[in-house]
Amino acid sequence: MDRGRKAMPVQNKQCHERYIKHCQAMHRSKLKEMKCSIDNKQPKGASHLKTNAKKNALMEERFANIERENRMLLEKMSYIIAKKGGIDNKNDSIQYGRSLNKDRRKRELQKITKQNQLILSRIQESQPTYDHLTWAEEARVNQQFMVNVCEYKPKMGKSAATLSSRISNDGAEATEF
C-alpha cells in the first residue's frame, strides 16, 4: 500500500487496497507493452555492399585452379596404374650403390646392443630397495589400530575389508554396532 501519503479517508479499506493493487498491475503491464518512440534499429544495408563481386570472382578462379590440378593428378595416377602397374622409386645408378661406412655403423650398433644387454642384466640382478611384504604387514597393523579406535565400523575399500576379515579371523575382536 502507499505509505508515503497520509491516510486518506475511504469507505472500505480492503476494497481501496484491491483497487490500488489493480491500478499498479495495470501500470506495470502498460510499462511492459510500451514501445519506444525513437527508431533505434540499424539502417538497412546497401545491397551492393552485401555481395563482394571481386571476392567472388577470385574464389571462383581459385576453385577452377584446384579443379584443374585435381583433374591433372587423377589423369597422372590413372596413367601410372594403367601403364606401369606400380610406382618406380628405385635408384639403380652406380653412384649410390653402396654405403662406404656400412661396416662401421654395423659395429657401432653391435656395441650399443651389447652395452644394453649388460645394463639389462645388472638391473635384473639387483635387489629391490623396498619390501612390499613389510608394507602389507604395516598396513594390516594400522588397520587393526583403526578398528580398535573407531566407535563405529569404518567404511573400508575392498583390500581393507579383506584385511579386516583376516584380522577378525586371527582372534582379534572387532566390535560392530
N, C-alpha and C positions, 0 to 999 in steps of 0.2 A: 504494500500500500504506500501511498505518498506521505512520507513522514516529514518532509521539509516544510510543508504548509501547516498553518494552524488548522485545527479541526473545523470543518465546515458543517453546519447543521444539515443533517439528512434525515429523511423519513425512516429508511431502513438501512442499517449499516451493512448487512450481508448483501443486499441487492446492489448497494452502491459499490462494494468491493468487487462483485462479479462484473458490474458494468465497467469499472476501471480496468480489470484484467482483460475484458473483451476489447476495450479500446487499445490497450497496449499490444495485444496479439494482432489486431488489425494494423497497427502502426509497424510492427515487425514484418508482417507479410508484405506491406507496401514497400518497405525498405528493400526486402529481398527481390521483389519484382521490378524495382525501379531500373530504368535504362538510362545510360548516360546520354547527355545532350550533345556531347562533343564526339566527333568521329575520330577515334584514335587508332583505326586499323591501318596497316601498312598499305601504301598505294599499290595499285595494280602494276605489275611488271610489264615492260615493253616486250612484245613477242620476238622482236629481232635480237634481243639480248638473251633470251632463253635458249635459243639454238645457236651454237657456235659453228658456223659453216666451215671455217678454216680448220678447226679442230677435227670436225667430222671427216673432212677430205683427207687430212693427214692420217687419221685412223684407218680409213678405207684403203689408202695406199699401203700402209703398214701391213694390214691384213692380206692384201693382194700379194705382197712380197713373201709373207710367211707361207701362203698357199702355194706359190710358185716354188719356193725352196723345198717344201714338203713333197710336192709332186716330183721334183728332180731327185730327191733322196729315195723316194719309192721306186722310181724307174731304175736307179742305180742298184738298189737292193734286189729288185726282180731280175735284173740282168745277171748279177752275181749268182743268184740261186739257179737261174735257168742255164747259164753257160758253163760256169766254172764248178759249181757244186759245193763250194766252200770258200773260206777266206784264206788268201795267201799271205801268211805272216812269217814265212821262213826267210832267213837271210843266208844264202848259200855262198856268199863271197868268201874267198880265201883269207881276206884281210882280217875277218873276225872269227876265224875257225876255232882258235884255241886260246884259252886264258894262259898268260905267262906265269901267274902266281897261284895257280890252282893247287899245286902240291903244298905250298906254304900255308894256304888257307886251310887245307885239309889237316895238316899237322897242328895248326892252331886250334881247330875245332876238337881234335882228339885230346889235346892238352886240357882244354876247358872242360870237356866231358869227364876226364879222369879226376880233375880237381873237384867237380861237382859230386862225383861218386864218393870221394873221400870225405867231403863235408857231410853228405847224407849219412854215411856210416858213423861218423862221430856223433851226429845228432841222435841217431837211433840207439847208440850205445850209452848215451849219457842218462843219468838217473834224474828223475823229476825232483824239483825243489819242494813242491807242495805235496802233502799227503792227503788224498781225498777221504781215506778211511778215518783219519783223525778228525777231519771236518764233520763227517757224518756223526761220529760219536759226540762231539761237542754240540752239534745241533740237537741230538737226542736228549742230552743232559739239560740244555737250555729249555727245550720243550717241556721236560718234566718239571723244571722250576716254574714255568709259566702255568702249567696245570695246577700245581700246588698253591700258587699265589692267587690265582683268579677265584673270584667268588662264584661266577657262573662259568659254564663250559665255554671255552673260547672257540670262535669260528676259525676253522683251520682249512687249509688247502688240501689237496689230495695227498701230497707227501707228508704233511704234518699230521694228517689224520691217521695215516698208516703208522707213523712214529708213535702217536698217542695210543693206538691199539696195541702196539708192541709193548709200550711201557706198562699199560694196564695188565697185559698178559704176564709180564715178568713178576708181578706181585705187588707193584706199587699201586696205591689206591688213588683213583681219580674220582672226585665227588661230582655227582650230577644233581642238578636241581630241576 
